[in-house]
């Protein structure tokens, strides 16, 4: 390993050898940045997984970082979320990549991954990446002092609640934009339906995508960005349904004051594009409320404002949550 730091005449390189003595020498280099070069003897088969792990574990580094000669991008999550800073702690909270799991709290120390914890939060399941340079670590991962770790957990709960409220507040607008696309684009309707079918992951499962949709998402199709936003709206809708079901069916206690906003959040479309929340569904909670939209998008009778339920999962949710609540 070679570490280079300092500037001007005081710039030095420390060479660290596994065998033999370390060597420190001056270096002529106009840069003032700290540079670390590590040479690891691995087989060709180990290179790709090692680089992938290193990239994942260093995403919150505050400095520029290169792997194998290429500078790695700063943390730029694909899922919708929000960055936060508080009391020397920085992090990101967003939609969970997988539904149906507890909150995944990924902890970093000095920008490097130090461990992952699963939490049951009153606000519901989210994904949080959190860096604390003042914490202590040991070989088991992240421990922190007891008082500081408790403060970190309170911060996590607060940021999770803020994110859930923010997501709920903006979801009606996202749903309206989504319906404008769904109404006009058969490929978008296919994307929404398949998002319901491919399971808990927020990232597209190629096996669950049609050939046309897979090509549109991975190629240069001009609809790519629009379709990806649509898929994340679908993912957020499923996530909100999970939060509602957890409260109604399992009787898990929502964060104080959160249930009124959650119960009023839109989680279904009507066949006419109207938005339906749990609160509104409860006011019409009989099975005649539900009617399947024709797969080809043919005209339907809108007089009763029936729900758009393009997959069996929609009906499963209604059966397990609405009619059971």
N, C-alpha and C positions, 0 to 999 in steps of 0.2 A: 504494500500500500504506500502511496506517496501523497503527502499533504503539503500544499503550497499556500502560503499566506503572507500578509504584510504588504508594504508598498515601498517603492523607490529602492534606496540602498539597503533598507531593512528587510526586504523580501527574502524569505527563506523557503527551502524545501526540505521536509522531513521524510526520509525514506525508511519505512518500517519493514523489516524482513522477518519471516517466520523462523529462519535460522540465521545466526550471526547478530552483530550489533546494529542498532539503528544509526543512521547517518543524517546529520543536518548540515546543509550547505547553502551558501547564498545563490541566488538565481537572478538573472537579468530578465525581467519581464515587466512590460509597461502596465500590466493589469494590477488592480488592487483587490481583486476578488479572491476569496478562499476557494481553492480547488482541491478536490480529493479524487485521486485515481486509484482504483482498486483492481487488482489483477487476480482473478479467481480461477484456479485450474479445474475446469469442468468439461465433461464430454459434450459433443455437439448436440446430443439429444437433451441435455439438461439446460442448454442456453435459453431456449424460448420460455419454458416454464419459470426459470429463474428471473428473467427480465420482466415477465408478466407479474410475478410476485413483488419484485422490487418496485415496479411502477405503481402497483396498487398500494403498497405500504408506505410510499413517500409522497402521496398526493397532496398532503397539507404542508409540505416543506415551504417555508417563507422565501426561500432562495431559488434561483435557477438551478436545474438539475439535469445532467446528461447521463444517458445510459447507452453504452456501446457506441459512443461518439455522437449520438443524436440527442438534442435537448428535448426533454419531456415536457408536455403541455402542463400548465397549471390545472388544478382541480376544476373541472367543468362538467358537473353532473348532467346526465341526459334527462333525468327525471325532474319534474317541476319541484321547486323548493325555494328556500330563502337562506341567505347567509346572516350570521349574527355575531356580535362581539359584546362581551360583558366581563368586567373585572379581570382583564388579562386572559380571558378565555375566548377563543374564536371557533366557529363551527358552521355547520350547515344542517338544516332540517328539511325533510322533503317526504314525498310519497314513498311508501315502502316499495321496494322492487318486487317483493313477493307478498301476496295477500294471505291472510289467515295465520300469520305468525306474530309473536310478541314484537315489541319495539326492538330494533337492532341498534344498539349504541356502540359505535366504533370509536375507540379512544386513541388519541395520538399524543405523543410527548416530543416536543421540539420538532413537530411535523412528521414524525415517524410513527407508524402503527405500533400500539402497545397492548392491544387486546380488544376483545368484543364482549359486550354484555347484553343479555336479554332482559328487558324490563316490561312490566305490566303497568302502563300509565293510564290515569283516569281519562285523559284526552283521547285515548285509542292508540293503535299501532302506527308508528311513523318510523322513519329511518333517520338517524342522527350521527353525524361525524363531528367529533369534538376534540379540540387540541387545547391542552393545558400545560404550559411550560413550567409551572410551579409545582406540579404534582411529583410525587416520588414513584418510582417503578421498581419492580423486582422481577425475578425470573417467571413468576406466575402471570405476569401481565401488568395490569394497572391497579394500584391499590390506593395511593394518595393517603394523606392523613385523614382520620375519621371525620373530623369537622369539615375539612375542605371537600372531601368526597360527598358528604351530605349536602353541602352547598351546591356542588356540581349537579347532583340529582335534582335539587329544587330548580336550578336553572334549566335543566333538561325538561322538566315538567312544564315550566313556564313557556319555553320556546315551542314545545309540542302543542300546547293550548293555543298559542298565537298562530301557529301554522294552520291548525285545524280551522280556527275561526276565519283566517284569511282565505283559505281554500273554499270554505262554505260561502263567504261573502262574494267571491268572484265566480262561483260555479254556475249561477243562472246565466250569466253572460256567455260563458264557455258553452253551455248547453244550447243556447240560441244560435251561436255561430255554428255549432256542430249540426244542428237541425237544418240550417240553410244549406250545408254541404250534403247532408244525407238525402234531402229532398230532391237534389238535382243530379247526384252522382251515384250510379249503381255500384261502382267499385268502393265508394265510401260506405255504402250500406253493407257490402260484403265484409269490409274491414271491421265495422262495428260488430257485426254478428260473429265473426271469427274471433274477435277479441274476447267475446263472452265465452267462447268454446275452448280456447286454448289453455285455460287453467289459471293458476295463481300468479304467474310471472307477469311483470309489467312489460318486459321486453318481448318482442314478437318471437314466437316459436315457429321456425320456418316450416316445420312439419304440419302446422295448423293453418298455413297460409295457402291461398290459391296461387297457382303459377303466375297469374297476372298481377296479383297483389304483391307477391314476393319481388317480382321484377320492378314494380313501381317503387317499392320501399328501398331497394338496394341500388337501383340504377339512376339514370338521369331524368326520370320522369318529372315533369314540372309540378306534379301534384304531390311529390314526395314529402315536402315539409308540411303541407296541409294535412296529408294523411297521418303523419306522425303526431301532429297536434291532436288530430281527431282520436287516435288510439290512446293518447294519454288522457284525453277527456273521458273516454270510455273506462280507462283504468281508474281514474279518480271517482267516477260514478260507482263502480263496483266497490271501491274502498269505502265510500260514504254509506253504501248499502250495508257493508259489513259493520260499520260503526252503529248504524241504526239497529241492525239485528242483534248485536251484542247487548245493546241496552234493553231491547224489547224481550228477547227470548232468554238470554242468559242472565238478565237482570243485573248486568255489570253496571256499576254506578258511573255515570258520565261525570266529567269535571264540572265543578259548580258553575251553574249558569249556562252550560254548553248545550244541554238538551233542547231548549226552545229553538235555538238556531239550527241544530242538527235535524230536528223533526220537520223543520220548514224548508230544508235544503232540497232542491229538485234532484230526484233520483230515477225518474221515468219520464219518457215522452208520451204524450197522447198521439193518436194517429193524425191529429191535426196540427201537431207541433207544439201543443200546449205542454207546460211543465208540471209534473206531478211530484209532490213531496209526500213523505210518510203521513204528515198531518192531513193533507188533502185526500190521500188514499183512505185513511181511516174514516173520513166522512162519507166515503162511497165504498165501504168494505164488504162488497158481496161479489161473487164470482162473475156476475154479469158485467162487471166493470171491465173485464179483460177480454180482448179480442186480438187475434193474431193478424199482423199485417201480411198481405200477400207477398211472397218472396220477390216477385218481379216489381213490386211497388205499384200494383194496380190500385185504382181508386177504391176507397172503402167508404162506408157510411159513417160520417163524422157526427151525426146528430147526438149521439150519446157520449161523445168525447171519450171513446175507448182508449185503452193503453196500447202502445206499440210494444209488442213482446215478440221479437224476432227469434228467440231461442228458448229452449226448455229451461235454461237457467233463470230467466225472468219469472217464469211460472213457479219454479222451485223456491225462489225468494219470497214470492207472494204467499205461497202455501206455508212456508216455514215461519214467516215473520208477520205479514199483514193479517192473515186469517187465524194466526195463532196468538196474535197480540191482543 
